[in-house]
Amino acid sequence: MSRDRIREQTTRNYNKLLGVEIKGIGSYLPEKVLKNSDLEKMMDTSDEWITSRTGIKARHVASDEQATSDLGAEAALNAINDAGLIPEDIDLIILATATPDHFISASASIIQHKIKAGECACYDIAAGCSGFVYGIVIGAQYVQNGKFDNVLVIGSETLSRFLNWDDRNSAVLFGDGAGAVVLSKSSDPKRGFLNFCITSNPDGGEHLTLPAGGSACFTSAETVNSKKHTVHMNGKEVFKFATTWGTNVAAALVEGSLEGINDGISYFIPHQANERINLSICKRLNLDSNKMLSNIATTGNTSSASIPLVMDQEIKKGTFKKGDSLLAVGFGAGLTAAGFIYRF
Ligand SMILES: CC(C)(COP(=O)(O)OP(=O)(O)OC[C@H]1O[C@@H](n2cnc3c(N)ncnc32)[C@H](O)[C@@H]1OP(=O)(O)O)[C@@H](O)C(=O)NCCC(=O)NCCS
């Protein structure tokens, strides 16, 4: 990979989005919980295997009536309320998702309708599990350049719909959920996004795909019978990608912004795919793993929802203090990687 390209970005992006803050945050997890012990009854697996290989103990699963837009709408309303705003105040809705309600139209527009937002811009972005960070970087620029006052960025997924429940290699890893933030100008110019980076590996996309249903492989009886409408993953290759690119993005962000990693970074929220991936990134960065915040044990991998879910849970706990620096890094299908440093 080209580390220089990432460093170029973090050198250029330093301080550019400072002053754009997270004005409100919210999340939503469906009620139904599927524990590892439940999966033991559905396939040849064990709590011991899943816990030791991934750190996951349970995940939430949407009800049959809930689509990605329903989860996203709940998180969005919580974030708007937390910001002290009403849905009509939102100028732009960006939804990051790998599991939209439909191909046509954008689920962001469906959320706009469900939350009773006014006339505003809406679109979806597909950047895999990095999608929420991509959405933040896109949305914050509209706020920074004065085009919009309040941008809603949502990560929402119903991965349980797109899993092959006969494939123990992938089915045990994922869960459903949503997280959202409202981005606005801060009254404190020192608060906000200190640095950011978004990138994608031109190779390796075939290691994490949902092969059928699109223009390259349209749905047919054959694609359904062979389960090509479900997630296909080469776990070992994705693991290698996540540890190397996750580390390199994080390292470039720190080098481009701060004096040293342990002095500069107060907390680290990596995408919640696998606890082993995340501990490996900490080790490669020489970052104290006590600074890492995680909820993977109870949520599994919720793709684009994972980072805002952890952020919301930790903000509600009162974890972050004024002046703290949060490093967040996402990686996933594409294969994409992305990160930001946020100063509270
Ligand atoms: C999927 C993953 C947990 C597998 O862990 P691993 O240590 O690489 O495990 P292996 O692939 O070596 O599999 C070891 C054995 O466990 C078996 N196994 C796989 N899934 C299992 C399960 N759910 N329960 C029990 N055994 C399982 C495999 O079949 C294999 O058996 P074999 O040696 O008889 O063939 C790991 O590769 C991973 O997390 N990859 C990244 C996935 C990811 O994060 N994707 C999303 C990114 S956004």
Ligand as a Chemical Component Dictionary entry (heavy atoms), coordinates in Angstrom:
data_LIG
# 
_chem_comp.id                   LIG 
_chem_comp.type                 NON-POLYMER 
_chem_comp.pdbx_formal_charge   0 
_chem_comp.three_letter_code    LIG 
# 
loop_
_chem_comp_atom.comp_id 
_chem_comp_atom.atom_id 
_chem_comp_atom.alt_atom_id 
_chem_comp_atom.type_symbol 
_chem_comp_atom.charge 
_chem_comp_atom.model_Cartn_x 
_chem_comp_atom.model_Cartn_y 
_chem_comp_atom.model_Cartn_z 
_chem_comp_atom.pdbx_ordinal 
LIG C1  C1  C 0 -13.349 -15.077 10.484 1  
LIG C2  C2  C 0 -12.256 -15.189 11.527 2  
LIG C3  C3  C 0 -12.808 -14.911 12.904 3  
LIG C4  C4  C 0 -11.687 -16.594 11.492 4  
LIG O1  O1  O 0 -10.670 -16.711 12.469 5  
LIG P1  P1  P 0 -9.360  -17.541 12.143 6  
LIG O2  O2  O 0 -8.560  -17.578 13.382 7  
LIG O3  O3  O 0 -8.747  -16.927 10.919 8  
LIG O4  O4  O 0 -9.962  -18.948 11.871 9  
LIG P2  P2  P 0 -9.651  -19.891 10.625 10 
LIG O5  O5  O 0 -10.179 -19.267 9.382  11 
LIG O6  O6  O 0 -8.210  -20.256 10.718 12 
LIG O7  O7  O 0 -10.545 -21.125 10.948 13 
LIG C5  C5  C 0 -10.099 -22.069 11.870 14 
LIG C6  C6  C 0 -11.099 -23.202 11.895 15 
LIG O8  O8  O 0 -12.298 -22.777 12.538 16 
LIG C7  C7  C 0 -13.418 -23.149 11.744 17 
LIG N1  N1  N 0 -14.499 -22.188 11.935 18 
LIG C8  C8  C 0 -14.808 -21.106 11.202 19 
LIG N2  N2  N 0 -15.881 -20.498 11.707 20 
LIG C9  C9  C 0 -16.246 -21.200 12.799 21 
LIG C10 C10 C 0 -17.288 -21.050 13.738 22 
LIG N3  N3  N 0 -18.173 -20.063 13.676 23 
LIG N4  N4  N 0 -17.357 -21.946 14.741 24 
LIG C11 C11 C 0 -16.493 -22.957 14.840 25 
LIG N5  N5  N 0 -15.494 -23.163 13.966 26 
LIG C12 C12 C 0 -15.369 -22.274 12.958 27 
LIG C13 C13 C 0 -12.900 -23.145 10.329 28 
LIG O9  O9  O 0 -13.716 -23.971 9.516  29 
LIG C14 C14 C 0 -11.509 -23.717 10.513 30 
LIG O10 O10 O 0 -11.614 -25.098 10.618 31 
LIG P3  P3  P 0 -10.619 -26.050 9.802  32 
LIG O11 O11 O 0 -9.244  -25.696 10.313 33 
LIG O12 O12 O 0 -11.075 -27.405 10.187 34 
LIG O13 O13 O 0 -10.826 -25.689 8.368  35 
LIG C15 C15 C 0 -11.098 -14.197 11.231 36 
LIG O14 O14 O 0 -10.429 -14.587 10.058 37 
LIG C16 C16 C 0 -11.596 -12.789 11.066 38 
LIG O15 O15 O 0 -12.091 -12.187 11.992 39 
LIG N6  N6  N 0 -11.412 -12.191 9.884  40 
LIG C17 C17 C 0 -11.882 -10.849 9.614  41 
LIG C18 C18 C 0 -13.358 -10.891 9.354  42 
LIG C19 C19 C 0 -13.974 -9.531  9.434  43 
LIG O16 O16 O 0 -13.714 -8.829  10.350 44 
LIG N7  N7  N 0 -14.781 -9.182  8.444  45 
LIG C20 C20 C 0 -15.442 -7.948  8.387  46 
LIG C21 C21 C 0 -14.480 -6.833  8.204  47 
LIG S1  S1  S 0 -15.260 -5.326  8.157  48 
# 
loop_
_chem_comp_bond.comp_id 
_chem_comp_bond.atom_id_1 
_chem_comp_bond.atom_id_2 
_chem_comp_bond.value_order 
_chem_comp_bond.pdbx_ordinal 
LIG C1  C2  SING 1  
LIG C2  C3  SING 2  
LIG C2  C4  SING 3  
LIG C2  C15 SING 4  
LIG C4  O1  SING 5  
LIG O1  P1  SING 6  
LIG P1  O2  DOUB 7  
LIG P1  O3  SING 8  
LIG P1  O4  SING 9  
LIG O4  P2  SING 10 
LIG P2  O5  DOUB 11 
LIG P2  O6  SING 12 
LIG P2  O7  SING 13 
LIG O7  C5  SING 14 
LIG C5  C6  SING 15 
LIG C6  O8  SING 16 
LIG C6  C14 SING 17 
LIG O8  C7  SING 18 
LIG C7  N1  SING 19 
LIG C7  C13 SING 20 
LIG N1  C8  SING 21 
LIG N1  C12 SING 22 
LIG C8  N2  DOUB 23 
LIG N2  C9  SING 24 
LIG C9  C10 SING 25 
LIG C9  C12 DOUB 26 
LIG C10 N3  SING 27 
LIG C10 N4  DOUB 28 
LIG N4  C11 SING 29 
LIG C11 N5  DOUB 30 
LIG N5  C12 SING 31 
LIG C13 O9  SING 32 
LIG C13 C14 SING 33 
LIG C14 O10 SING 34 
LIG O10 P3  SING 35 
LIG P3  O11 DOUB 36 
LIG P3  O12 SING 37 
LIG P3  O13 SING 38 
LIG C15 O14 SING 39 
LIG C15 C16 SING 40 
LIG C16 O15 DOUB 41 
LIG C16 N6  SING 42 
LIG N6  C17 SING 43 
LIG C17 C18 SING 44 
LIG C18 C19 SING 45 
LIG C19 O16 DOUB 46 
LIG C19 N7  SING 47 
LIG N7  C20 SING 48 
LIG C20 C21 SING 49 
LIG C21 S1  SING 50 
# 
